[in-house]
Each structure stands twice: as structure tokens, then as C-alpha cells.
Amino acid sequence: MIDFSQIGFEEAKKLSPEDYRAWLDWEPERPPISSFSLCTNEGRVGFLEEYIWRGEEALFEAVTILWDQLCEPKANRCFGIGLAAGSGGTGKWALAKFLRKALREALDHDYVQPCGYNYPDIHTFHTASMEFFAKSYDHYERAVQKYADLLVTHPFGNAPRACKLIKGPWGNSTE
């Protein structure tokens, strides 16, 4: 068995036709979706990217992983995540709706992929195609980061808000 992870393009040229086709079809093994720690931004982004790569067939596994890594009170945090994402729901159902929305938003956009016959030459078409792919990938990255930020379970942030202390009849109030 050939270890395709160690073969570059130049080495692949020397393979037999059968092995060359196998090398073209080979993909590296994906990390398990459970291998990401959700307590870091990198872990949340990685988790969402692996979920998006696998698609909705990984929904139940992803919900279980999220639920297991949430701090108490889990139900309240799930409700907050669903509320912040605009997907709604309570408990694990909120996580499922959140993940479905993240998947769709990361992959769906209104950009139109260029068609070759609309351009005067291959270079103009290539430039338009590269711009399309850059916009599409930028959209994907922004969506993944948006949903990774919402997984912090402090969806409204820790930034101090402008507020006014209200003095009341409850004793030692301070200004």
C-alpha cells in the first residue's frame, strides 16, 4: 500500500497509471469532529468547519459534542445561543437549529459564478473567476467566525455597557 500523504506531484508522475488514479482520488483523513476544544476561538472555528465539511449527516454528533462541552446551566446557554443566532429553540433543539443555520449561511450566497462565454478572453475570465472564489471564501470565513463567536455562549459580549446606577431603598447603594 502506498502512503499517498508523502507523495508530491513530481513523485506522482512516476507512479503506475492505476496508482496515479488512486493518488488523484486520495484525500487526507479528516480529524474527528470531537477533537476540537470549544473553549478557544481556533477550536470553535475548527469544529464548525469540520461540521460544515461533513454536512447535516453529522448534525446529531455535533449537537452531542456541543452539549457535552457546555457549562451549566446548559439549557439556558442553548437558549441564549439560539436567541443570538436568530434560530431559536431550547435545549439541544436550539443547538440543532443553530448548526443548521450556520451550515446554510456558510455555504449559501448570492454571488454568480462567471461563465466563460461572457468574457473576451481566458485572462479576463480567469480574473473574474478568481474574484468570485475569493468573495465566496470570504463569505464562508465570515459566516464561520460569526457562528464561532456565538458559541462562546456569551453572545452579547463582555464589554462594559454605558449604564446609570439607580439608587433605591435597598440600603448601601454606591455611585
Secondary structure, DSSP 8 states (H G I E B T S, - for coil): ---GGG--HHHHTTS-HHHHHHHHH-------GGG--TTSHHHHHHHHHHHHHHGGGGHHHHHHHHHHH--SSHHHHHHHHHHHHT---SHHHHHHHHHHHHHHHHH--------GGGSSSHHHHHHHHHHHHHHHHHHHHHHHHHHHHHTTS-TT-S----------SSS----
